[in-house]
Amino acid sequence: MRSSLHVGKIEACVLVLCLCFGVSTAEAFQPAALTHALAQKQQRSFSERISALHVISPLRRKDATLDGGPLNATEPVLDNDDVPQALERTKRHYEWKEFLPKGGLIRRMRWLITGASPFTKESDEHMRGSLASLARMVILLREYERRFGVPTDGDLQVQRQVVSGITQNLYGSGCPTWILDTVMTRVHEGMTGKEGMELLILPNRCFVYYPESDNKQCAGTNLFKMSAGFDIYKLGAVEQVAVRLASFASNTKSTERFNAASFRMPRRQELDSIKRQEMRTTSKYLQDELPTQEAMASEILDLASSTYGLFFFLNNPKLQQATNETAEDDQFWEIDDSTRNIFTRLAAHEASTAMNAIQENKRQLYPQKVVNLLKIMSSAGACSMWFGGGFADMLAAASMAVTISYATTFRKLAFEEQILADVAASFAVGLCSGLLAIKWPHRFCFGAIALGSVMDYMQGFKVVYGVIEVMSRNKVTGTARLLEGILFTGLISYTMIFGLGFAFRIMFGPASALPHDYSSMLTSAHGISQKLFPLLLPLTATAWSALFRPSYGDLPLMAFHGMLAMSLSWAGAPLFLTAATVTFSAGIISRFTGRQALGNTLAGLYALVPGTYMMGALLSPNKAGFLESVLIKAIMIGLGGWTGTILCSPTILGKSSGLHGRAFGTVQPQKKHEALLHF
């Protein structure tokens, strides 16, 4: 009685699903039929979703972000009305439940630390459903060729433009070098089916080696420029394109994929059954629906992204061995070069269209008034909480921060000319802050005003990021970031000290009367009550997190990590432990939510920027240990951030094992090519 009642409930549920998604009851109990209907009903095409994007256009200045200079209020960003559509696209690519291994606590702890899942097993049901979707995709590809022929768009030139464009935008938005190389290799494989692409990333330059293409065109190497920066929303937008292309060479909807040992080789009877079933259901669909060219292309790519990608199937030895056994009697599972070429062109054309939409749209997410308010809140909070400034110091720092933001917006200046503008602005800050502190010493503090107003200029992120890059074995780019951050921050600091000295000359006259120890002017003795800090901290953390230009949905978690870092600093925790806690927390959250960890990491490390330490060393009369002091503090923060990343490998660009992949064998070593000899 119970069993019959149980079966009746199942049939009722299936009947309800059939009515909701337009599947006949006869087809409902056929494998994968209901799955196709659900996928078609729930998922819009990628082209429709990407057309709703409104993201930041390419930055014209190398230093137009927090990493390279002040954030300009006039930079084109996103419009508030488009945020819900954009947030709809932040659905997770990495589903942690798929990769969580079974078999004990030790295996799960290993997965938590490394992100690798060598012990994860794919169920037989999932494998058969993926093969069914693959069969449907193959049928649609052949029907597409019969009806419409080979697409004219998406040729070899477009494919290489897509690779270079994604690489430039990811690097310019803050993507770590250690994950960029791995993901872009998978992106190229997902788009072309060719393994062996290699990247050589240098400061502001990138070499990309392309293997031989399907149409027998020779291999070659491209060289293009890149500029580093941080732009969280743009990183999230380009991530959608990169992960979708990479999923075409994966057996999941993410860049991360199960290894070859995670599933068994399908039997010949299973392949035959799946083929017959899909030929019957797909033929009926093509006759009844008569899909357009765009609809067929969209469904082909959606099927390849959600289950077994076409090039995962073609490049997997176990699947090829299974299909070769059926090749003598049936050539259904054999994919010829023409079919491969059609899929590659469709994928390249879709990605190119998406990247053009990202580059061309110039709507704003944060209006200019909101950006000014964020700068006021961030500068005032830094002035009071970090340097003990009073209400007068907070007002002065906020006013200077907004003024500098307008004064340094010279969009037509070259990079060298922009540096001169930044130097002039820092001299003006030092002069004005010095005059206020000298004239009214009981109301104003030089250090609180000056440092609070130029926190965006202090390139401490390059210093910390450089240390993490070096520890991740990217020594060239890491050392370049480290040196550039130290030199630029030193230049800004020296110019501010020179402005302070000029203020003393104005007020006191001859040089003999000038003081030689400015250390007492760094912190204020008339700050606001610390009881107000718990109220200021959430507002300030939200403000400095928003200056990284994230989506509104990312702000709460970013603000939380900023508050976490600041709270640990107040509690007296060492810099190493604070940085490690921030990156570990960012890794944990990214692992279980699928969101990239970069925004949370930057928001947390913002409270530990070593630019302030450089300024303090310059104000001291003893400058013998100036460079050592700055480097030690920067290395402590960088090593702490790297250690937290080691303890929990973060999910970035849909991949969780990027940092540990080679150590645990989840990333296959690439073939060596004489890449730089091909131009």
LINWOZI-V905438 format. One record per backbone hydrogen bond with DSSP energy under -0.5 kcal/mol. CO is the residue of the C=O (numbers start at 1). NH is the residue of the N-H. E is the energy in kcal/mol with one decimal. If there is no record, write none. Layout:
# LINWOZI-V905438
CO | NH | E
CO | NH | E
This chain:
# LINWOZI-V905438
1 | 5 | -2.0
2 | 6 | -2.4
3 | 7 | -2.4
4 | 8 | -2.1
5 | 9 | -1.8
6 | 10 | -1.9
7 | 11 | -2.5
8 | 12 | -2.1
9 | 13 | -2.3
10 | 14 | -2.4
11 | 15 | -2.3
12 | 16 | -2.2
13 | 17 | -2.2
14 | 18 | -2.3
15 | 19 | -2.2
16 | 20 | -2.1
17 | 21 | -2.2
18 | 22 | -1.0
18 | 23 | -1.7
24 | 28 | -1.4
25 | 29 | -0.7
27 | 30 | -1.6
30 | 33 | -1.5
30 | 34 | -0.6
32 | 36 | -2.0
33 | 37 | -1.8
34 | 38 | -2.5
35 | 39 | -2.4
36 | 40 | -2.5
37 | 41 | -2.1
38 | 42 | -2.6
39 | 43 | -1.9
42 | 44 | -0.5
45 | 49 | -2.0
46 | 50 | -2.8
47 | 51 | -1.5
48 | 52 | -0.5
49 | 52 | -1.0
50 | 53 | -1.4
61 | 64 | -1.1
64 | 72 | -0.6
65 | 68 | -0.7
65 | 69 | -1.4
70 | 72 | -0.5
72 | 75 | -1.3
76 | 57 | -0.5
79 | 82 | -1.3
80 | 83 | -1.4
82 | 86 | -2.1
83 | 87 | -3.1
84 | 88 | -1.4
85 | 89 | -0.5
86 | 89 | -1.2
87 | 90 | -1.7
88 | 91 | -0.6
93 | 95 | -0.7
94 | 96 | -0.8
95 | 98 | -1.4
95 | 99 | -0.7
96 | 99 | -0.6
96 | 100 | -1.2
104 | 108 | -1.3
105 | 109 | -2.5
106 | 110 | -2.2
107 | 111 | -2.1
108 | 112 | -2.3
109 | 113 | -2.1
110 | 114 | -2.8
111 | 115 | -2.1
113 | 649 | -2.2
117 | 120 | -1.1
123 | 127 | -2.1
124 | 128 | -2.6
125 | 129 | -2.4
126 | 130 | -2.3
127 | 131 | -2.4
128 | 132 | -2.1
129 | 133 | -2.1
130 | 134 | -2.3
131 | 135 | -2.6
132 | 136 | -2.2
133 | 137 | -2.2
134 | 138 | -2.3
135 | 139 | -2.3
136 | 140 | -2.4
137 | 141 | -2.4
138 | 142 | -2.1
139 | 143 | -2.2
140 | 144 | -2.6
141 | 145 | -2.1
142 | 146 | -2.0
143 | 147 | -2.4
144 | 148 | -3.0
144 | 149 | -0.8
145 | 149 | -1.1
155 | 159 | -2.3
156 | 160 | -2.0
157 | 161 | -2.0
158 | 162 | -2.3
159 | 163 | -1.9
160 | 164 | -2.4
161 | 165 | -2.6
162 | 166 | -2.6
163 | 167 | -2.1
164 | 168 | -2.5
165 | 169 | -2.3
166 | 170 | -2.5
167 | 171 | -2.3
168 | 172 | -2.4
169 | 173 | -0.9
170 | 175 | -2.6
171 | 174 | -1.1
171 | 229 | -0.8
173 | 231 | -1.8
176 | 179 | -0.8
176 | 180 | -1.7
177 | 181 | -1.6
179 | 183 | -2.4
180 | 184 | -2.5
181 | 185 | -1.6
182 | 186 | -1.6
183 | 187 | -2.5
184 | 188 | -2.3
185 | 189 | -1.8
186 | 190 | -2.5
187 | 191 | -1.6
188 | 192 | -2.5
188 | 193 | -0.5
188 | 194 | -0.5
189 | 193 | -2.1
198 | 209 | -2.9
200 | 202 | -0.6
200 | 207 | -2.7
202 | 205 | -1.6
204 | 226 | -1.2
205 | 202 | -2.6
206 | 224 | -1.7
207 | 200 | -2.7
208 | 210 | -0.5
208 | 222 | -2.4
209 | 198 | -1.5
210 | 220 | -1.5
213 | 216 | -1.4
217 | 213 | -1.4
220 | 210 | -3.3
222 | 208 | -2.4
224 | 206 | -1.7
231 | 235 | -2.2
232 | 236 | -2.0
233 | 237 | -2.1
234 | 238 | -2.6
235 | 239 | -1.9
236 | 240 | -1.0
237 | 241 | -0.8
238 | 242 | -2.4
239 | 243 | -2.9
240 | 244 | -1.7
241 | 245 | -2.0
242 | 246 | -2.5
243 | 247 | -2.1
244 | 248 | -0.6
245 | 248 | -1.1
246 | 249 | -1.7
247 | 250 | -1.6
248 | 311 | -1.2
248 | 312 | -1.1
250 | 309 | -2.2
259 | 262 | -1.6
260 | 263 | -0.7
262 | 122 | -3.7
267 | 271 | -2.0
268 | 272 | -2.4
269 | 273 | -2.4
270 | 274 | -2.5
271 | 275 | -2.3
272 | 276 | -2.4
273 | 277 | -2.3
274 | 278 | -2.5
275 | 279 | -2.3
276 | 280 | -1.8
277 | 281 | -2.5
278 | 282 | -2.7
279 | 283 | -1.5
280 | 284 | -1.7
281 | 285 | -1.9
282 | 286 | -2.6
283 | 287 | -2.1
284 | 288 | -2.4
285 | 289 | -2.6
285 | 290 | -0.6
286 | 290 | -1.0
292 | 296 | -2.4
293 | 297 | -2.2
294 | 298 | -2.4
295 | 299 | -2.3
296 | 300 | -2.3
297 | 301 | -2.1
298 | 302 | -2.3
299 | 303 | -2.5
300 | 304 | -1.9
301 | 305 | -1.7
302 | 306 | -2.0
303 | 307 | -1.5
307 | 309 | -0.5
309 | 313 | -2.1
310 | 314 | -2.0
311 | 315 | -1.7
312 | 316 | -0.6
313 | 316 | -0.6
315 | 317 | -0.7
316 | 320 | -2.2
317 | 321 | -2.3
318 | 322 | -1.7
319 | 323 | -2.2
320 | 324 | -2.1
321 | 325 | -0.9
323 | 326 | -0.9
324 | 327 | -0.7
326 | 329 | -0.5
326 | 330 | -2.7
331 | 334 | -1.1
333 | 335 | -0.6
334 | 336 | -0.6
336 | 340 | -2.0
337 | 341 | -2.4
338 | 342 | -2.0
339 | 343 | -2.2
340 | 344 | -2.4
341 | 345 | -2.3
342 | 346 | -2.4
343 | 347 | -2.5
344 | 348 | -2.6
345 | 349 | -2.5
346 | 350 | -2.2
347 | 351 | -2.3
348 | 352 | -2.5
349 | 353 | -2.3
350 | 354 | -2.2
351 | 355 | -2.6
352 | 356 | -2.2
353 | 357 | -1.9
354 | 358 | -1.9
355 | 359 | -2.2
356 | 360 | -2.3
357 | 361 | -1.4
364 | 78 | -0.6
365 | 367 | -0.6
367 | 371 | -2.3
368 | 372 | -2.3
369 | 373 | -2.1
370 | 374 | -2.5
371 | 375 | -2.3
372 | 376 | -2.2
373 | 377 | -2.5
374 | 378 | -2.7
375 | 379 | -2.6
376 | 380 | -2.4
377 | 381 | -2.3
378 | 382 | -2.4
379 | 383 | -2.4
380 | 384 | -1.9
381 | 385 | -2.9
382 | 386 | -1.6
382 | 387 | -0.8
383 | 387 | -0.6
383 | 389 | -2.3
384 | 388 | -0.8
387 | 524 | -2.1
389 | 528 | -1.4
390 | 394 | -2.4
391 | 395 | -2.1
392 | 396 | -2.2
393 | 397 | -2.9
394 | 398 | -2.3
395 | 399 | -2.1
396 | 400 | -2.3
397 | 401 | -2.3
398 | 402 | -1.9
399 | 403 | -2.1
400 | 404 | -2.9
401 | 405 | -1.7
402 | 406 | -1.4
403 | 407 | -2.6
404 | 408 | -2.3
406 | 409 | -1.2
408 | 410 | -1.7
409 | 411 | -0.6
410 | 413 | -1.1
414 | 418 | -2.3
415 | 419 | -1.8
416 | 420 | -1.6
417 | 421 | -1.8
418 | 422 | -2.3
419 | 423 | -2.5
420 | 424 | -2.5
421 | 425 | -2.2
422 | 426 | -2.4
423 | 427 | -2.2
424 | 428 | -2.2
425 | 429 | -2.1
426 | 430 | -2.4
427 | 431 | -2.5
428 | 432 | -2.7
429 | 433 | -2.7
430 | 434 | -2.0
431 | 435 | -2.5
432 | 436 | -2.3
433 | 437 | -2.3
434 | 438 | -2.5
435 | 439 | -2.5
436 | 440 | -2.4
438 | 441 | -0.5
440 | 443 | -1.8
440 | 444 | -2.3
445 | 449 | -2.1
446 | 450 | -2.9
447 | 451 | -2.0
448 | 452 | -1.3
449 | 453 | -1.6
450 | 454 | -1.0
454 | 457 | -1.1
454 | 458 | -1.4
457 | 459 | -0.7
458 | 460 | -1.9
459 | 462 | -0.5
459 | 463 | -1.1
460 | 464 | -2.6
461 | 465 | -3.0
462 | 466 | -2.1
463 | 467 | -1.7
464 | 468 | -2.0
465 | 469 | -2.4
466 | 470 | -2.4
467 | 471 | -2.3
468 | 472 | -1.1
469 | 474 | -2.5
470 | 473 | -1.7
473 | 475 | -0.6
474 | 478 | -2.1
475 | 479 | -2.4
476 | 480 | -2.0
477 | 481 | -2.3
478 | 482 | -2.4
479 | 483 | -2.6
480 | 484 | -2.5
481 | 485 | -2.5
482 | 486 | -2.1
483 | 487 | -2.7
484 | 488 | -2.5
485 | 489 | -2.2
486 | 490 | -2.4
487 | 491 | -2.2
488 | 492 | -2.4
489 | 493 | -2.6
490 | 494 | -2.8
491 | 495 | -2.1
492 | 496 | -2.0
493 | 497 | -2.3
494 | 498 | -2.3
495 | 499 | -2.1
496 | 500 | -2.1
497 | 501 | -2.6
498 | 502 | -2.2
499 | 503 | -1.8
500 | 504 | -1.9
501 | 505 | -1.9
502 | 506 | -2.0
503 | 507 | -2.0
504 | 508 | -3.2
505 | 509 | -1.9
508 | 510 | -0.6
510 | 513 | -1.1
511 | 514 | -1.7
516 | 518 | -0.5
518 | 521 | -2.1
519 | 522 | -1.4
521 | 447 | -3.1
529 | 532 | -1.8
530 | 533 | -1.2
532 | 535 | -0.8
532 | 536 | -2.1
533 | 537 | -3.0
534 | 538 | -0.7
535 | 539 | -0.8
536 | 540 | -3.0
537 | 541 | -2.9
538 | 542 | -2.0
539 | 543 | -2.0
540 | 544 | -2.7
541 | 545 | -1.8
542 | 546 | -2.1
543 | 547 | -1.1
545 | 548 | -1.4
546 | 549 | -2.0
548 | 232 | -1.8
549 | 233 | -1.6
551 | 554 | -1.2
551 | 555 | -0.7
552 | 555 | -0.8
552 | 556 | -0.5
554 | 558 | -1.9
555 | 559 | -3.0
556 | 560 | -2.1
557 | 561 | -1.9
558 | 562 | -1.9
559 | 563 | -2.5
560 | 564 | -2.3
561 | 565 | -2.2
562 | 566 | -2.1
563 | 567 | -2.5
564 | 568 | -2.1
565 | 569 | -1.9
566 | 570 | -2.2
567 | 571 | -1.9
568 | 573 | -2.5
569 | 572 | -1.4
574 | 578 | -2.4
575 | 579 | -2.6
576 | 580 | -2.3
577 | 581 | -2.3
578 | 582 | -2.0
579 | 583 | -2.2
580 | 584 | -2.2
581 | 585 | -2.4
582 | 586 | -2.4
583 | 587 | -2.2
584 | 588 | -2.4
585 | 589 | -2.4
586 | 590 | -2.2
587 | 591 | -2.0
588 | 592 | -1.8
589 | 593 | -1.3
590 | 594 | -1.9
594 | 93 | -0.5
597 | 601 | -2.0
598 | 602 | -2.6
599 | 603 | -2.3
600 | 604 | -1.7
601 | 605 | -2.5
602 | 606 | -1.3
604 | 607 | -0.9
605 | 608 | -1.8
606 | 609 | -1.2
609 | 612 | -1.1
610 | 614 | -1.7
611 | 615 | -1.9
612 | 616 | -2.0
613 | 617 | -2.1
614 | 618 | -1.8
615 | 619 | -1.5
616 | 620 | -0.7
619 | 518 | -1.5
619 | 519 | -0.6
621 | 623 | -0.8
623 | 626 | -1.3
625 | 629 | -2.5
626 | 630 | -2.0
627 | 631 | -2.7
628 | 632 | -2.5
629 | 633 | -1.8
630 | 634 | -2.5
631 | 635 | -2.9
632 | 636 | -2.2
633 | 637 | -2.1
634 | 638 | -2.8
635 | 639 | -3.1
636 | 640 | -2.0
637 | 641 | -2.6
638 | 642 | -2.4
639 | 643 | -2.5
640 | 644 | -2.2
641 | 645 | -1.6
642 | 646 | -2.0
643 | 647 | -2.2
644 | 648 | -1.2
650 | 652 | -0.7
651 | 597 | -0.7
652 | 655 | -1.3
654 | 256 | -2.0
655 | 652 | -2.4
657 | 661 | -1.3
660 | 664 | -1.8
661 | 665 | -0.6
661 | 666 | -1.8
661 | 667 | -1.1
666 | 668 | -0.6
673 | 675 | -2.0
674 | 677 | -1.4
675 | 678 | -1.7
677 | 679 | -0.6
678 | 221 | -0.5
